[in-house]
Each structure stands twice: as C-alpha cells, then as structure tokens.
C-alpha cells in the first residue's frame, strides 16, 4: 500500500492555494456556486490532464472509480 503522499497531491502542493483564491475572489469566480467551487473544478481538470483523459466523461468515470 501507499506509505506516503500520492503523486497528484505532491504536484498540487506546487500550486499556491492562496494565490488561486486571490484570483478567484478578484474575478468573482465562486459568486453563484453552491458546492462545486473553482478550486474543486481546478483539481478535477488538473487530474484529467495529468492522467491523460480524452474527454470530460472519461475524467468523471475515472474520478468516480477512485472516489473511495
């Protein structure tokens, strides 16, 4: 089993959450969102790019398979 952090979490540590939040607030990105914030969307899209998913539906299927 995994003894440390996953590769995805190690890569996402390189992205400054504070700078991302500042940009979202500046452009009111989360203005009318309820549950699916800009940060969550960014993580999903980054996961799709890093795992070479071919479509959004392919990304969703992969995320649901790894939800547990």
C-alpha positions in Angstrom: 0.0 0.0 0.0 0.9 3.7 -0.2 3.2 4.8 2.6 3.4 8.5 1.7 1.5 11.0 -0.4 0.1 10.3 -3.8 1.8 11.9 -6.8 -1.2 14.1 -7.6 -1.2 15.6 -4.1 2.6 16.2 -4.3 2.1 18.1 -7.7 -0.9 20.1 -6.3 1.3 21.3 -3.4 3.2 23.3 -6.1 0.1 25.4 -6.8 -0.4 28.2 -4.3 -3.9 27.9 -2.9 -3.7 31.4 -1.6 -2.8 32.9 -5.0 -5.6 30.8 -6.6 -8.1 32.1 -4.1 -7.0 35.6 -4.6 -7.6 35.3 -8.4 -11.0 33.7 -7.8 -12.1 36.4 -5.5 -10.8 39.2 -7.8 -12.9 37.9 -10.7 -15.8 36.6 -8.6 -15.4 33.1 -9.8 -17.3 31.5 -6.9 -20.1 34.1 -7.0 -23.1 31.8 -7.7 -21.6 28.4 -6.9 -23.1 26.2 -4.2 -21.0 23.1 -3.8 -18.6 22.8 -6.8 -16.1 25.6 -6.2 -13.4 26.8 -8.6 -10.8 25.0 -6.6 -12.6 21.7 -6.9 -13.1 22.3 -10.6 -9.4 23.1 -11.0 -8.4 19.9 -9.2 -10.7 17.8 -11.4 -9.4 19.3 -14.6 -5.8 19.0 -13.4 -6.4 15.4 -12.6 -7.8 14.8 -16.1 -4.8 16.5 -17.7 -2.2 14.7 -15.6 -3.8 11.3 -16.2 -4.2 11.9 -20.0 -8.0 11.6 -20.0 -9.5 12.0 -23.5 -12.8 13.6 -22.5 -14.7 15.1 -19.6 -16.9 12.0 -19.3 -13.7 9.9 -19.2 -12.4 12.1 -16.4 -15.7 11.7 -14.4 -15.6 8.0 -14.8 -12.0 7.8 -13.5 -12.8 10.2 -10.6 -15.8 8.1 -9.6 -13.8 4.9 -9.8 -11.1 6.4 -7.4 -13.6 8.1 -5.1 -13.1 5.6 -2.3 
